[in-house]
Amino acid sequence: PSAAQSAGFSLAELMVVIVIIGLLATVVVPNVVSKLSTAGIAKAKADITALDSAVESYQIRNAGRLPESFEILIEKDEKGYSYLKQTTLPKDPWGNEYIFEPDGNGNSGHLIWTYGADGTLGGEGKDLDFNNQMIRNGEV
């Protein structure tokens, strides 16, 4: 065979490579998608825990009073102190704002919610609604 005839891949070689890529994709893609969902829930839990700690710090410095909203937690006082170490409020991994319910229940005095990936009340898996009390109780 001349140099022009032996350059490139044969049809059989290309088919083998395509089949291998297809098999890898069927194994890898579902695992990556499930890890993204798990990562979103973990980020929401971390955000809620940070917001919960900031609310508790606010209560300690303000004679047990709860903040009226999360915005108070990012405002700097006269000494440059803020309860959250960021300039904007975090959003949940799905782009929704966290919900703050002062006096949400008798145990913690407040609830901090996310409605999960679907952004609506109710759901399971990545759509699970959960709050700071559920995190504290190990339910999430």
KADAHU-V747167 format. One record per pair of residues at least 4 apart in sequence whose C-alpha atoms are under 8 Angstrom apart, sorted by the first residue. I is the first residue (numbers start at 1). J is the second residue. D is the distance in Angstrom with one decimal. If there is no record, write none. Layout:
BEGIN
i->I j->J d->D
i->I j->J d->D
END
This chain:
BEGIN
i->1 j->5 d->6.0
i->1 j->6 d->6.6
i->2 j->6 d->6.6
i->3 j->7 d->6.4
i->9 j->13 d->6.0
i->9 j->14 d->6.5
i->10 j->14 d->6.4
i->11 j->15 d->6.2
i->12 j->16 d->6.3
i->13 j->17 d->6.4
i->14 j->18 d->6.2
i->15 j->19 d->6.1
i->16 j->20 d->6.2
i->17 j->21 d->6.2
i->18 j->22 d->6.1
i->19 j->23 d->6.2
i->20 j->24 d->6.2
i->21 j->25 d->6.1
i->22 j->26 d->6.3
i->23 j->27 d->6.5
i->24 j->28 d->6.0
i->25 j->29 d->5.6
i->26 j->30 d->7.0
i->27 j->31 d->7.0
i->28 j->32 d->6.2
i->29 j->33 d->6.2
i->30 j->34 d->6.2
i->31 j->35 d->6.2
i->32 j->36 d->6.3
i->33 j->37 d->6.5
i->34 j->38 d->6.3
i->35 j->39 d->6.0
i->36 j->40 d->6.2
i->37 j->41 d->6.5
i->37 j->126 d->6.0
i->38 j->42 d->6.2
i->38 j->126 d->7.6
i->39 j->43 d->6.1
i->40 j->44 d->6.2
i->40 j->93 d->5.4
i->40 j->94 d->7.7
i->40 j->126 d->7.9
i->41 j->45 d->6.2
i->41 j->93 d->7.7
i->41 j->116 d->7.9
i->41 j->126 d->6.9
i->42 j->46 d->6.2
i->43 j->47 d->6.1
i->43 j->92 d->7.6
i->43 j->93 d->6.7
i->44 j->48 d->6.1
i->44 j->92 d->5.6
i->44 j->93 d->6.4
i->44 j->114 d->7.5
i->45 j->49 d->6.1
i->45 j->132 d->8.0
i->45 j->135 d->7.2
i->46 j->50 d->6.2
i->47 j->51 d->6.1
i->47 j->90 d->7.0
i->47 j->92 d->7.5
i->48 j->52 d->5.9
i->48 j->98 d->7.9
i->48 j->112 d->6.5
i->48 j->113 d->7.5
i->48 j->131 d->7.3
i->48 j->132 d->6.1
i->49 j->53 d->6.2
i->49 j->132 d->6.6
i->50 j->54 d->6.2
i->50 j->84 d->7.8
i->51 j->55 d->6.2
i->51 j->84 d->7.5
i->51 j->112 d->7.7
i->52 j->56 d->6.3
i->52 j->112 d->7.1
i->52 j->132 d->6.8
i->53 j->57 d->6.2
i->54 j->58 d->6.2
i->54 j->73 d->6.7
i->54 j->83 d->5.1
i->54 j->84 d->6.1
i->55 j->59 d->6.2
i->55 j->66 d->6.9
i->55 j->67 d->6.9
i->55 j->73 d->7.4
i->55 j->83 d->7.7
i->56 j->60 d->6.2
i->57 j->61 d->6.3
i->57 j->83 d->6.8
i->58 j->62 d->6.0
i->58 j->64 d->7.9
i->58 j->65 d->7.7
i->58 j->66 d->7.0
i->58 j->67 d->6.9
i->58 j->73 d->7.5
i->58 j->83 d->6.8
i->59 j->63 d->6.1
i->59 j->64 d->4.3
i->59 j->65 d->5.2
i->59 j->66 d->5.6
i->59 j->67 d->7.5
i->60 j->64 d->5.8
i->62 j->66 d->7.9
i->66 j->102 d->6.7
i->66 j->110 d->8.0
i->67 j->72 d->6.6
i->67 j->73 d->7.7
i->67 j->102 d->7.8
i->68 j->72 d->7.4
i->68 j->102 d->7.5
i->69 j->73 d->7.8
i->69 j->100 d->7.0
i->70 j->74 d->7.4
i->70 j->89 d->7.4
i->70 j->100 d->7.3
i->71 j->75 d->6.7
i->71 j->89 d->7.2
i->73 j->82 d->6.1
i->73 j->83 d->4.9
i->73 j->84 d->5.7
i->74 j->82 d->5.4
i->74 j->83 d->6.1
i->74 j->84 d->5.3
i->74 j->85 d->7.3
i->74 j->86 d->6.6
i->74 j->87 d->6.0
i->74 j->88 d->6.8
i->74 j->89 d->7.2
i->75 j->82 d->5.7
i->75 j->83 d->7.9
i->75 j->87 d->7.9
i->76 j->80 d->4.9
i->76 j->81 d->5.0
i->76 j->82 d->4.6
i->77 j->81 d->5.4
i->77 j->82 d->6.5
i->90 j->97 d->7.3
i->90 j->98 d->7.8
i->91 j->95 d->5.6
i->91 j->96 d->5.5
i->91 j->97 d->4.8
i->91 j->98 d->6.2
i->92 j->96 d->5.4
i->92 j->97 d->6.1
i->92 j->98 d->6.4
i->92 j->114 d->7.0
i->93 j->117 d->7.7
i->94 j->116 d->7.3
i->94 j->117 d->5.4
i->94 j->118 d->8.0
i->94 j->119 d->7.8
i->96 j->114 d->7.9
i->96 j->119 d->6.8
i->97 j->114 d->7.6
i->98 j->112 d->6.7
i->98 j->113 d->5.7
i->98 j->114 d->5.4
i->99 j->111 d->7.9
i->99 j->112 d->5.5
i->99 j->113 d->4.9
i->99 j->114 d->6.4
i->100 j->110 d->7.4
i->100 j->111 d->6.0
i->100 j->112 d->4.7
i->100 j->113 d->6.6
i->101 j->110 d->5.6
i->101 j->111 d->5.0
i->101 j->112 d->6.3
i->102 j->109 d->6.6
i->102 j->110 d->4.5
i->102 j->111 d->6.5
i->103 j->108 d->7.9
i->103 j->109 d->4.5
i->103 j->110 d->4.6
i->103 j->111 d->7.3
i->104 j->108 d->7.7
i->104 j->109 d->5.9
i->104 j->110 d->4.4
i->104 j->111 d->5.0
i->105 j->109 d->5.5
i->105 j->110 d->6.2
i->105 j->111 d->7.2
i->108 j->133 d->7.2
i->111 j->131 d->6.3
i->111 j->132 d->6.1
i->111 j->133 d->6.8
i->112 j->131 d->5.2
i->112 j->132 d->5.5
i->113 j->129 d->7.1
i->113 j->130 d->5.8
i->113 j->131 d->4.3
i->113 j->132 d->6.9
i->114 j->119 d->7.7
i->114 j->129 d->5.7
i->114 j->130 d->5.8
i->114 j->131 d->6.5
i->115 j->119 d->4.8
i->115 j->120 d->5.5
i->115 j->121 d->5.9
i->115 j->122 d->7.3
i->115 j->127 d->6.9
i->115 j->128 d->6.6
i->115 j->129 d->4.3
i->115 j->130 d->6.8
i->116 j->120 d->7.4
i->116 j->123 d->7.7
i->116 j->126 d->6.1
i->116 j->127 d->4.3
i->116 j->128 d->5.1
i->116 j->129 d->5.2
i->116 j->130 d->7.5
i->117 j->126 d->5.7
i->117 j->127 d->4.7
i->117 j->128 d->7.6
i->118 j->123 d->7.9
i->118 j->126 d->8.0
i->118 j->127 d->5.3
i->119 j->127 d->7.5
i->121 j->129 d->6.8
i->122 j->127 d->7.4
i->122 j->128 d->6.5
i->122 j->129 d->6.0
i->123 j->127 d->4.8
i->123 j->128 d->4.6
i->123 j->129 d->6.5
i->124 j->128 d->4.3
i->124 j->129 d->7.6
i->130 j->134 d->6.3
i->130 j->135 d->7.6
i->130 j->140 d->7.3
i->131 j->135 d->6.5
i->132 j->136 d->6.2
i->133 j->137 d->6.2
i->134 j->138 d->6.2
i->134 j->139 d->5.1
i->134 j->140 d->6.2
i->135 j->139 d->5.9
i->135 j->140 d->5.4
END
